[in-house]
Amino acid sequence: MRLYESTFIVDGKAPETEIDKCIEKFSQVIKETGGEILKTDKLGKRELSYKIGSSKDGFYVYFELKLNEGAVAELERNYRIV
């Protein structure tokens, strides 16, 4: 297994429960693929460089992970779904 860092952005207008739900969903995907989460950090709400849809800001979440190579593709696939 290799070490990876991953950061994803949740809509800045989303409530705290929605952010926690996303973290839980991605954590579950990581565990199901045999990965391990070393660190989870909520970096907070920040202004985006450019609008995504109608959002000017987003809530950043950082993961430090140990993953197998196949798990990376599955995690990226799930990032696109949500």
N, C-alpha and C positions, 0 to 999 in steps of 0.2 A: 504494500500500500504506500501511496505517496501523500505528501502534505500538499494541501491546496488552501487557497483563500478565496472566498466568494462573497460578493456584496450584491444585494438586491434592493430595489427601491419599491416601496408601497406608496400609493397615492397619498399625498399630504393631507387630504381631506378625510381620510379613513380614520375611524375611531380606534382607540387603543386595542379593543377586542379584535378588530379586523387584522391588525398588525400581529398580535399574538397568534391568531388563527393561521396566518401565513407562515410564521416561524414554526409552528407545530406541524403544519403540512409538509414543509421542506425537511424538517428534522425526521419525520416519519419516512420520507423517501430515502434519506441518507441511511437510516438504520436498516431499512428493508433491503438495501443493496449491499449491506455488509460494511458500511462506512462508520466512522466514529467522529463525533463532534467534539473538538477540543476546546473551542471557545465560541460563545455567541455574544455579540455586543450590539446593542441598540444605539446607533450613532446619532439618532435624532433627526429632526426635521430641518431640511436645508433647501435653499432656493436652487432650482435647476438652471443649467446654463441656457436652456431653451425650453419652450413649452412642449409637453407631451400630452396630446389631446388638449384639454382645457386646463391642465394643471401647471402651475408655475413652481410648485414646490413638491418635495417628496420626503418620505421617511426612510432613512438608510438603515439597513441591517447587515451586519458583518458576521460571517462564519469562518472559523479556522477548522479545517477538516482533514481527516485521513480517509482517502477513497481509493478504490480499485479503478482502473482505467475505464471500464464499462459503466461505472456508476456516474462518471462525469457527464456522459451523454444523457443519461436518464434524468439527472438533476437539471441540466440545461433544458431538456424537453419540458419538464414540469414548470420551470421558470416562465416559459413561453405560454403555457396553458392558463396560468393565473393571471 
